[in-house]
Amino acid sequence: MLTKGRKVPGRGDTAPVNYAFGPHEDDLIIKHRLLTRTTTTRGEPPLKKLQKKFTSFVLEIEKSDDNYNDCAKLSKAFLQELSTFEIPLLKSKAVIDANVREKENFNELKEEINRQISLAQADIEDLKKQLEESKIERQHKEECEAIRKLIAQQPPRSETQKIITDLEKEIAALEAENTAGSRLLELRKKQFALLLHVVDELQNTIEEEQKNLIEEMKMAEEQKNGMEDASGGSEAMAVD
């Protein structure tokens, strides 16, 4: 005989969950069972037993026979069953009242916790602001300390003033020396220009004298040549 196989979920698989009723229907069923006291699964429900006791008592009363003792027994049994049914109801009411008080206490505690959380958040924001202000103040102090150390490394004011005075004197001396040097340089420029002019004039004079000398030499040579030509002609006439 073949049996139908069923998949067993492994260790890594998630077994599907099937609900017979939805959450809203479960709430209604639980509420109905609490009201009717039918939460137990063994024996007859208390409400049904009470209903039977009451029905038996009413049917016995409606009889015309002389059944006072039976009615008294059924009435006593009904009252006992009613007391038995009422005790769990009283317990349930006490539990409900306790739950209501517990809920109220929980709500009050929740409000107190929320209030404390709000106060803590406000304190945290204030502390954040104080922390930022402290950081800025510390940064300013560090900058002031750095400036103070830098100032402390500098010489005293009197010494600095003396150095400034000495530098001013040195600058004045250098400026005077520079002025004297400039005047001397200007004088040297004028002298050099005059010297160049004199040299130029001298060179022109020398060139002029050289030209005159060359011309005189040419004239003397021409005169010499002329005289030689004249003496040669007289000698030739003498030979003839």
Disulfide bonds with the S-S distance in Angstrom:
none
